[in-house]
């Protein structure tokens, strides 16, 4: 009887205290890794009753009767909070929290993504888990190559060094790239030099890729697309990782990274050091890339501050010259690395191997300070301050250069000479700094982002003679045969509105006012100093309609204008070789208010549909783009292997893109992406030189109407099948790329050559279609003791040993490596 009374006491008392209350329990995990989140905070919003999860992520919370309709808020530092209606919560449920983009960048991602309002706005996201499972040493262009409409190639053949990416065929000069919202396109050249931030993917939390027009929120408006890389790789727990990679062509990597976890006072730190080296697939195309990355963040309830310092010491052997097409199918010749060559139908008639001293050496550290202040529940202010410093040189063969090119003439104080076997050192020093403010205003129908961009860029360029025979006695190491100072001022303002008309209809609008001013100052010898400014207004509009829980429709329109490169206005580094300012010339003077080259303007229309459920998601997107004065590759290259570009009056691009993800079972995933496009000149021409009567050169204007534009593959298909087990994952990827042309002569090159003899010194301008397969095997094991996890990754690239070239320009083709291997070993310590 006594024990019965005690039992009833313990049974009845809780009922009296919590009459008809409820016991809520569950488990909190990371949505990407499925790892438990210990000590997460669980609180009832109205009653303020709360608890924390234990070391296994489990929690139990007693809810009084009067708060059964309350809402439960779950928070964990570094993760997005989740609010759940208690009335809808099932006891024992697993609650998945999404890793949060560092708060100091949340406005940026909200403005860049739009996926809450446009579920399939030609957007792809690479998350931290995919990066962890698939990244070893490959650079960003190769790593993103499975995304719809993305193509890439490498100068040295094996993807380490100088790499290039295109989206919808538009090269990376016309893709807007940012890291943590800081624009990375070179302000003067618009290009992206991926090797200047080596191994950046290792420190990356997520990558967002948008195809097509936009986004003004990250600097240069995009023509082909936009890429935003979010670092740093903070962790909720302390972590120490060692990594080593060995592979073909003497490729090796050694790296260490560490994360402090999140301290009680909200601080977290991350550091990474690594070195990647490779001999390269092509001869003398070696790379030596040392990288560093340090980040610190301070989380507060109302403010977050983050500091990032990253970059690398870069050394590499130059390999910017392509090969004749027939060399692509020759196992030995395709590895050649010439600084110059000539060929005829019988093969190479002349070639000059790249010298061992033709190298590059560069150092470009990045400094970022990111701040975000939550002024109220509906008002958030974000500020970014940054500085990028670059200094380095590249040395290249100049055996062809004569007295005139080096300006070694009596008028400059030199005795007559005829230099031979020369090597040029081209130097560049630059500094860029800026302020990027953004303000997020939440309202009952959506979100409004207001922002700006203030940037200043300045540079010094000069060329010197590193070595040469038969030089005049008067020359000194300080002699510069060209020197100029470049610069650019950038002032942008933008507004980004997402407005919800109803549960089904959402609107999007973005406007950007962009002021860009180029300048060249202190040019030595010719004194061609000038400045030229442009003012553009770029717009993007869109609407989405949710047909059902599984189906969404969307449509968008954009109008974007971009200015030419500084080099299009004047290639000052080649002034001794005959380059002149591309401006109207009257009365013996240049009119720098009348440039010949014009900004390009694009109007774009997109329409798409998305279907998704628990096992399958698919997106079908179509686009139509009209250009005025599009800046296209002309089928020729400059002295450094870069495309020579110019305006084309009217051009059109249209295509369709398909993305499919299917999970028949939890351990198996099938991915398919495909794009089909047409890219042609509606109205345009070029001036050509051709041989008249086998005697002298004649000039003619050649219409290029209806020709396909150089550099745009007409088909790209990627398919992959992935198995993911507890300790083993296997991924097979197949890639098909259709034909493209190396110039704007299309299939008419043969007839043009008959009509205009010697219009080109090559007869084939087609990059042939190819299929290539890759295989990746990842095995991992969790261990007791000091080692938490060990991981072994085997990558086999070009599995079936195909001989192909993914890119060409003019007569030059760039081969990809034959079958090659990478083996990576990682150890995570507790």
ZAMARGU-4260 file (C-alpha; in steps of 0.2 Angstrom, whole numbers, plus 5000, padded with zeros to 4 digits):
<rodrens>
0) 5000/5000/5000 | 5014/5012/5004 | 5022/5009/4987 | 5006/5012/4978 | 5003/5029/4987
5) 5021/5034/4982 | 5018/5028/4964 | 5002/5038/4963 | 5010/5053/4970 | 5023/5053/4956
10) 5010/5050/4943 | 4997/5063/4949 | 5008/5077/4954 | 5014/5081/4936 | 4996/5081/4930
15) 4991/5093/4943 | 5006/5104/4938 | 5004/5102/4919 | 4986/5098/4917 | 4983/5091/4899
20) 5000/5098/4894 | 5012/5089/4882 | 5029/5082/4882 | 5038/5087/4866 | 5054/5078/4860
25) 5065/5077/4845 | 5082/5077/4837 | 5091/5091/4829 | 5104/5087/4815 | 5113/5096/4801
30) 5103/5095/4785 | 5118/5093/4774 | 5128/5080/4784 | 5115/5072/4795 | 5127/5075/4810
35) 5119/5079/4827 | 5119/5097/4833 | 5123/5096/4852 | 5117/5111/4863 | 5106/5119/4851
40) 5093/5131/4859 | 5074/5126/4859 | 5063/5140/4865 | 5044/5143/4865 | 5042/5160/4857
45) 5027/5166/4868 | 5030/5157/4885 | 5049/5158/4884 | 5050/5141/4891 | 5066/5132/4883
50) 5079/5119/4884 | 5094/5113/4875 | 5098/5097/4865 | 5111/5085/4873 | 5127/5079/4865
55) 5117/5068/4853 | 5106/5082/4847 | 5091/5075/4857 | 5079/5086/4867 | 5064/5085/4878
60) 5053/5100/4882 | 5037/5100/4894 | 5024/5111/4887 | 5010/5118/4898 | 4992/5117/4892
65) 4990/5135/4889 | 5004/5135/4877 | 5000/5120/4866 | 4997/5132/4851 | 5014/5141/4854
70) 5028/5141/4841 | 5044/5132/4844 | 5060/5141/4838 | 5076/5131/4836 | 5093/5140/4834
75) 5111/5135/4833 | 5125/5146/4830 | 5131/5145/4811 | 5114/5138/4806 | 5097/5145/4800
80) 5084/5146/4813 | 5068/5136/4811 | 5051/5140/4818 | 5039/5126/4820 | 5020/5126/4825
85) 5018/5115/4840 | 5001/5109/4834 | 5010/5102/4819 | 5025/5094/4827 | 5026/5075/4829
90) 5034/5069/4845 | 5051/5061/4840 | 5053/5071/4824 | 5070/5074/4817 | 5073/5093/4814
95) 5085/5098/4801 | 5094/5114/4802 | 5102/5122/4786 | 5120/5128/4788 | 5119/5147/4787
100) 5128/5158/4775 | 5139/5168/4787 | 5127/5182/4793 | 5139/5195/4787 | 5134/5189/4769
105) 5116/5185/4771 | 5109/5201/4762 | 5121/5197/4747 | 5114/5179/4745 | 5096/5185/4747
110) 5099/5197/4733 | 5109/5185/4722 | 5098/5170/4724 | 5079/5175/4723 | 5075/5157/4725
115) 5061/5160/4738 | 5052/5170/4724 | 5059/5162/4708 | 5062/5143/4712 | 5071/5140/4696
120) 5079/5156/4690 | 5092/5147/4680 | 5101/5145/4696 | 5113/5131/4703 | 5120/5129/4720
125) 5135/5119/4725 | 5134/5116/4744 | 5147/5112/4757 | 5144/5093/4756 | 5147/5092/4738
130) 5163/5102/4739 | 5169/5090/4753 | 5165/5074/4743 | 5171/5079/4726 | 5185/5093/4727
135) 5203/5088/4728 | 5214/5100/4717 | 5203/5104/4702 | 5201/5123/4698 | 5184/5131/4698
140) 5180/5130/4679 | 5182/5111/4680 | 5173/5109/4696 | 5158/5118/4689 | 5158/5110/4673
145) 5143/5098/4676 | 5131/5114/4678 | 5120/5117/4663 | 5128/5127/4649 | 5145/5127/4657
150) 5160/5123/4647 | 5179/5125/4651 | 5197/5122/4645 | 5214/5122/4652 | 5230/5129/4644
155) 5241/5116/4651 | 5229/5102/4648 | 5226/5095/4666 | 5216/5108/4674 | 5229/5116/4686
160) 5235/5133/4681 | 5227/5144/4668 | 5209/5138/4666 | 5194/5146/4658 | 5175/5144/4660
165) 5161/5149/4649 | 5142/5150/4652 | 5130/5148/4638 | 5146/5150/4627 | 5150/5168/4634
170) 5168/5168/4640 | 5173/5173/4658 | 5176/5191/4654 | 5157/5192/4652 | 5153/5182/4668
175) 5152/5192/4684 | 5162/5183/4697 | 5163/5188/4716 | 5170/5180/4732 | 5160/5185/4747
180) 5151/5198/4736 | 5168/5207/4731 | 5169/5208/4712 | 5184/5198/4705 | 5184/5203/4687
185) 5199/5213/4683 | 5193/5231/4682 | 5204/5234/4666 | 5203/5218/4657 | 5187/5210/4664
190) 5196/5193/4665 | 5196/5181/4679 | 5213/5174/4684 | 5208/5159/4694 | 5226/5154/4699
195) 5228/5170/4708 | 5217/5162/4722 | 5223/5144/4722 | 5214/5131/4732 | 5200/5143/4736
200) 5187/5129/4734 | 5194/5121/4750 | 5189/5136/4760 | 5172/5138/4752 | 5156/5135/4760
205) 5145/5136/4744 | 5145/5142/4726 | 5130/5150/4717 | 5130/5150/4698 | 5116/5160/4689
210) 5115/5158/4670 | 5110/5173/4660 | 5108/5191/4664 | 5111/5198/4681 | 5115/5202/4695
215) 5119/5220/4698 | 5120/5216/4717 | 5138/5209/4714 | 5146/5222/4703 | 5148/5220/4685
220) 5131/5216/4677 | 5132/5199/4669 | 5130/5194/4651 | 5133/5175/4651 | 5130/5172/4670
225) 5136/5176/4688 | 5146/5166/4700 | 5147/5170/4718 | 5158/5160/4730 | 5155/5161/4749
230) 5169/5157/4761 | 5174/5153/4774 | 5173/5135/4780 | 5168/5138/4798 | 5163/5123/4808
235) 5151/5121/4823 | 5164/5110/4832 | 5184/5111/4832 | 5191/5102/4817 | 5209/5098/4811
240) 5212/5091/4794 | 5227/5085/4785 | 5226/5082/4766 | 5238/5074/4753 | 5236/5071/4735
245) 5247/5062/4722 | 5243/5060/4704 | 5248/5060/4686 | 5261/5072/4678 | 5269/5074/4695
250) 5254/5082/4703 | 5254/5083/4721 | 5246/5093/4735 | 5249/5095/4754 | 5237/5105/4765
255) 5231/5107/4782 | 5216/5116/4788 | 5209/5120/4805 | 5193/5127/4813 | 5191/5132/4831
260) 5172/5128/4832 | 5161/5141/4840 | 5167/5148/4857 | 5154/5153/4870 | 5157/5171/4867
265) 5153/5169/4848 | 5170/5169/4841 | 5176/5157/4827 | 5192/5155/4817 | 5197/5146/4802
270) 5214/5144/4794 | 5221/5134/4779 | 5238/5132/4771 | 5241/5122/4755 | 5253/5119/4741
275) 5249/5112/4724 | 5262/5107/4711 | 5261/5099/4694 | 5272/5097/4679 | 5257/5099/4668
280) 5251/5088/4654 | 5260/5099/4641 | 5279/5101/4641 | 5285/5115/4652 | 5268/5119/4659
285) 5272/5117/4677 | 5263/5125/4691 | 5268/5129/4709 | 5254/5136/4719 | 5255/5141/4738
290) 5239/5146/4746 | 5234/5153/4762 | 5217/5158/4770 | 5213/5165/4787 | 5195/5170/4793
295) 5189/5176/4810 | 5170/5179/4814 | 5161/5186/4829 | 5143/5181/4830 | 5131/5192/4841
300) 5113/5192/4842 | 5112/5209/4833 | 5129/5210/4824 | 5141/5200/4815 | 5159/5204/4810
305) 5170/5194/4799 | 5188/5196/4793 | 5195/5186/4778 | 5213/5186/4772 | 5217/5174/4757
310) 5228/5172/4742 | 5243/5164/4736 | 5261/5164/4729 | 5260/5159/4711 | 5273/5152/4700
315) 5270/5143/4683 | 5277/5139/4666 | 5268/5148/4652 | 5258/5138/4640 | 5246/5150/4631
320) 5249/5145/4613 | 5238/5132/4606 | 5243/5118/4593 | 5238/5114/4575 | 5222/5104/4575
325) 5231/5088/4568 | 5242/5088/4583 | 5227/5084/4594 | 5227/5066/4588 | 5246/5063/4590
330) 5250/5056/4607 | 5267/5065/4608 | 5264/5081/4597 | 5249/5086/4608 | 5260/5088/4623
335) 5270/5101/4614 | 5272/5119/4621 | 5278/5131/4607 | 5280/5149/4609 | 5278/5150/4590
340) 5274/5138/4576 | 5269/5138/4557 | 5261/5123/4549 | 5255/5118/4531 | 5247/5102/4524
345) 5262/5092/4527 | 5264/5096/4546 | 5274/5109/4555 | 5285/5119/4544 | 5293/5129/4559
350) 5292/5128/4577 | 5300/5136/4592 | 5299/5127/4609 | 5294/5137/4624 | 5310/5141/4634
355) 5312/5135/4652 | 5313/5153/4657 | 5296/5158/4651 | 5288/5159/4667 | 5275/5169/4678
360) 5277/5174/4696 | 5263/5183/4705 | 5256/5187/4722 | 5239/5194/4725 | 5233/5194/4743
365) 5214/5199/4747 | 5209/5208/4762 | 5190/5208/4767 | 5180/5215/4782 | 5162/5210/4782
370) 5150/5218/4794 | 5131/5215/4796 | 5120/5224/4809 | 5102/5219/4813 | 5094/5236/4816
375) 5077/5229/4819 | 5067/5213/4814 | 5064/5221/4797 | 5080/5231/4794 | 5097/5224/4792
380) 5113/5234/4786 | 5128/5226/4778 | 5144/5234/4774 | 5160/5226/4765 | 5177/5234/4765
385) 5190/5226/4754 | 5207/5228/4747 | 5216/5218/4733 | 5235/5220/4730 | 5243/5212/4715
390) 5262/5212/4710 | 5271/5201/4698 | 5278/5198/4681 | 5279/5186/4667 | 5294/5182/4656
395) 5292/5177/4638 | 5302/5174/4622 | 5304/5189/4611 | 5316/5182/4598 | 5305/5191/4585
400) 5308/5208/4593 | 5319/5221/4584 | 5327/5237/4587 | 5310/5247/4583 | 5300/5236/4594
405) 5312/5239/4609 | 5314/5257/4604 | 5332/5255/4604 | 5335/5270/4592 | 5346/5285/4592
410) 5331/5296/4596 | 5330/5288/4613 | 5349/5289/4616 | 5355/5271/4610 | 5368/5266/4597
415) 5363/5256/4582 | 5361/5237/4586 | 5351/5222/4581 | 5345/5213/4597 | 5343/5194/4596
420) 5337/5180/4607 | 5328/5192/4618 | 5317/5188/4633 | 5304/5201/4639 | 5299/5204/4657
425) 5281/5211/4658 | 5278/5219/4675 | 5261/5224/4683 | 5258/5232/4700 | 5240/5235/4705
430) 5229/5240/4720 | 5210/5240/4721 | 5200/5245/4736 | 5181/5248/4739 | 5166/5249/4750
435) 5150/5239/4747 | 5135/5244/4757 | 5118/5235/4757 | 5102/5238/4766 | 5089/5225/4768
440) 5071/5231/4771 | 5058/5218/4775 | 5040/5222/4772 | 5024/5213/4773 | 5024/5208/4755
445) 5042/5204/4752 | 5060/5212/4753 | 5069/5227/4747 | 5087/5228/4745 | 5096/5245/4742
450) 5115/5245/4739 | 5130/5253/4731 | 5147/5250/4726 | 5162/5262/4727 | 5178/5255/4720
455) 5195/5262/4714 | 5208/5253/4704 | 5225/5259/4699 | 5239/5250/4691 | 5257/5252/4684
460) 5262/5242/4668 | 5279/5241/4661 | 5290/5230/4649 | 5309/5228/4651 | 5322/5217/4642
465) 5327/5203/4654 | 5339/5196/4642 | 5345/5198/4625 | 5361/5197/4614 | 5369/5211/4604
470) 5361/5224/4615 | 5367/5243/4614 | 5380/5248/4628 | 5368/5261/4634 | 5355/5250/4640
475) 5352/5247/4659 | 5342/5235/4669 | 5330/5250/4673 | 5326/5253/4655 | 5307/5252/4650
480) 5302/5251/4632 | 5284/5254/4637 | 5277/5261/4653 | 5259/5267/4658 | 5248/5269/4672
485) 5230/5262/4671 | 5215/5266/4682 | 5197/5264/4684 | 5183/5272/4695 | 5167/5262/4698
490) 5152/5269/4706 | 5136/5259/4706 | 5119/5260/4714 | 5106/5246/4714 | 5089/5242/4720
495) 5082/5224/4722 | 5064/5221/4726 | 5055/5204/4728 | 5036/5207/4730 | 5023/5193/4734
500) 5006/5197/4726 | 4999/5181/4733 | 5004/5164/4739 | 5005/5159/4720 | 5012/5175/4712
505) 5029/5183/4715 | 5037/5198/4707 | 5055/5203/4705 | 5063/5219/4699 | 5081/5225/4700
510) 5089/5241/4693 | 5107/5246/4693 | 5114/5263/4689 | 5133/5260/4684 | 5146/5274/4682
515) 5163/5267/4676 | 5178/5278/4671 | 5194/5271/4663 | 5210/5281/4662 | 5228/5280/4656
520) 5241/5291/4663 | 5259/5295/4661 | 5262/5284/4646 | 5280/5284/4641 | 5286/5289/4624
525) 5269/5293/4615 | 5260/5302/4629 | 5243/5295/4624 | 5234/5300/4640 | 5216/5300/4641
530) 5200/5295/4651 | 5184/5289/4645 | 5168/5286/4656 | 5151/5277/4653 | 5135/5278/4662
535) 5123/5263/4661 | 5106/5259/4668 | 5103/5240/4669 | 5086/5232/4673 | 5080/5215/4677
540) 5061/5210/4679 | 5053/5194/4683 | 5037/5185/4688 | 5034/5167/4695 | 5018/5158/4697
545) 5015/5143/4708 | 5003/5131/4699 | 5003/5118/4712 | 5014/5111/4727 | 5025/5103/4714
550) 5025/5115/4698 | 5032/5132/4696 | 5032/5144/4681 | 5043/5159/4679 | 5048/5172/4666
555) 5060/5186/4666 | 5067/5201/4655 | 5083/5210/4657 | 5092/5224/4648 | 5111/5225/4651
560) 5125/5236/4644 | 5143/5233/4647 | 5158/5243/4642 | 5173/5236/4632 | 5190/5232/4640
565) 5203/5246/4642 | 5213/5236/4629 | 5200/5238/4616 | 5202/5257/4618 | 5221/5257/4618
570) 5233/5243/4619 | 5247/5253/4627 | 5259/5239/4630 | 5259/5236/4611 | 5262/5254/4606
575) 5280/5250/4600 | 5272/5236/4589 | 5260/5248/4580 | 5245/5248/4592 | 5236/5265/4592
580) 5222/5273/4602 | 5205/5267/4594 | 5198/5284/4593 | 5193/5296/4580 | 5209/5305/4573
585) 5206/5323/4566 | 5218/5337/4563 | 5233/5327/4569 | 5225/5323/4586 | 5215/5309/4594
590) 5197/5314/4599 | 5196/5304/4615 | 5177/5307/4616 | 5174/5298/4600 | 5180/5279/4603
595) 5178/5267/4588 | 5173/5253/4600 | 5156/5253/4608 | 5148/5246/4623 | 5138/5230/4620
600) 5119/5230/4625 | 5109/5215/4627 | 5090/5212/4629 | 5086/5195/4636 | 5070/5185/4638
605) 5068/5169/4648 | 5054/5157/4652 | 5055/5141/4662 | 5045/5128/4672 | 5051/5118/4687
610) 5043/5102/4694 | 5049/5094/4710 | 5044/5081/4723 | 5053/5071/4736 | 5062/5060/4723
615) 5063/5070/4708 | 5066/5088/4703 | 5068/5095/4685 | 5069/5112/4677 | 5067/5117/4659
620) 5072/5134/4654 | 5072/5143/4638 | 5081/5160/4633 | 5082/5172/4619 | 5095/5186/4619
625) 5097/5200/4606 | 5113/5210/4606 | 5118/5227/4598 | 5137/5229/4596 | 5141/5212/4604
630) 5159/5211/4608 | 5164/5194/4600 | 5180/5185/4597 | 5187/5189/4580 | 5196/5172/4578
635) 5213/5180/4581 | 5224/5180/4597 | 5236/5193/4604 | 5254/5190/4608 | 5249/5182/4625
640) 5236/5170/4617 | 5221/5180/4622 | 5206/5183/4610 | 5206/5199/4600 | 5188/5205/4601
645) 5178/5218/4592 | 5160/5224/4590 | 5147/5215/4579 | 5132/5225/4574 | 5117/5213/4578
650) 5118/5196/4585 | 5106/5183/4593 | 5108/5169/4605 | 5094/5157/4610 | 5093/5140/4618
655) 5085/5128/4630 | 5092/5121/4646 | 5087/5105/4655 | 5092/5100/4673 | 5086/5084/4681
660) 5089/5076/4698 | 5082/5059/4702 | 5083/5049/4718 | 5075/5032/4715 | 5081/5027/4732
665) 5091/5036/4746 | 5108/5029/4741 | 5106/5032/4722 | 5106/5048/4713 | 5105/5052/4694
670) 5109/5069/4687 | 5107/5076/4670 | 5110/5093/4663 | 5108/5097/4644 | 5109/5113/4634
675) 5105/5116/4616 | 5109/5133/4608 | 5111/5143/4592 | 5122/5159/4592 | 5123/5168/4576
680) 5127/5185/4568 | 5112/5194/4561 | 5121/5209/4554 | 5140/5211/4555 | 5156/5211/4545
685) 5175/5211/4546 | 5189/5218/4536 | 5201/5205/4529 | 5217/5205/4520 | 5219/5193/4506
690) 5232/5189/4492 | 5228/5197/4476 | 5236/5187/4460 | 5249/5179/4472 | 5257/5195/4473
695) 5251/5208/4485 | 5239/5210/4499 | 5222/5218/4496 | 5209/5224/4509 | 5190/5219/4508
700) 5175/5221/4519 | 5167/5203/4522 | 5149/5201/4527 | 5147/5188/4541 | 5128/5188/4541
705) 5120/5172/4547 | 5137/5165/4553 | 5139/5156/4569 | 5149/5166/4582 | 5166/5159/4587
710) 5168/5150/4604 | 5150/5144/4607 | 5147/5125/4608 | 5129/5121/4601 | 5126/5106/4613
715) 5132/5102/4630 | 5126/5087/4640 | 5131/5080/4657 | 5125/5064/4665 | 5131/5057/4681
720) 5126/5042/4692 | 5131/5043/4710 | 5130/5029/4724 | 5131/5035/4742 | 5133/5023/4756
725) 5138/5024/4774 | 5157/5022/4770 | 5158/5022/4751 | 5152/5033/4737 | 5155/5031/4718
730) 5151/5044/4705 | 5152/5041/4686 | 5151/5056/4675 | 5149/5057/4656 | 5151/5074/4646
735) 5146/5077/4628 | 5151/5094/4620 | 5145/5098/4602 | 5154/5107/4589 | 5159/5125/4589
740) 5170/5136/4578 | 5186/5144/4581 | 5182/5160/4571 | 5167/5169/4564 | 5168/5161/4546
745) 5157/5146/4551 | 5156/5132/4538 | 5160/5145/4525 | 5179/5145/4528 | 5182/5134/4513
750) 5172/5145/4501 | 5180/5161/4508 | 5197/5155/4505 | 5193/5151/4487 | 5186/5169/4485
755) 5200/5177/4495 | 5216/5168/4495 | 5226/5168/4510 | 5212/5175/4521 | 5218/5163/4534
760) 5234/5152/4536 | 5223/5137/4541 | 5209/5128/4532 | 5200/5120/4547 | 5190/5130/4560
765) 5180/5117/4568 | 5182/5111/4586 | 5175/5093/4585 | 5162/5086/4596 | 5168/5074/4610
770) 5162/5063/4624 | 5173/5061/4639 | 5170/5051/4655 | 5176/5053/4673 | 5175/5041/4688
775) 5177/5045/4707 | 5177/5033/4721 | 5177/5040/4739 | 5179/5029/4754 | 5178/5035/4772
780) 5179/5027/4789 | 5176/5034/4806 | 5189/5028/4819 | 5190/5029/4838 | 5204/5038/4847
785) 5213/5053/4840 | 5208/5051/4822 | 5189/5055/4819 | 5188/5051/4801 | 5199/5045/4787
790) 5195/5047/4769 | 5202/5041/4752 | 5197/5048/4736 | 5202/5041/4719 | 5198/5051/4703
795) 5201/5044/4686 | 5199/5058/4673 | 5196/5054/4654 | 5192/5036/4659 | 5192/5029/4641
800) 5208/5039/4636 | 5200/5050/4622 | 5210/5062/4612 | 5201/5078/4611 | 5202/5097/4612
805) 5188/5106/4621 | 5192/5123/4614 | 5201/5132/4600 | 5203/5150/4593 | 5209/5153/4575
810) 5221/5140/4570 | 5226/5135/4588 | 5218/5121/4598 | 5220/5117/4616 | 5221/5098/4620
815) 5215/5090/4636 | 5225/5077/4645 | 5224/5058/4641 | 5218/5047/4655 | 5225/5053/4672
820) 5224/5049/4690 | 5222/5058/4707 | 5223/5050/4724 | 5219/5060/4739 | 5220/5055/4757
825) 5212/5065/4771 | 5213/5063/4790 | 5201/5073/4802 | 5207/5073/4819 | 5196/5075/4835
</rodrens>
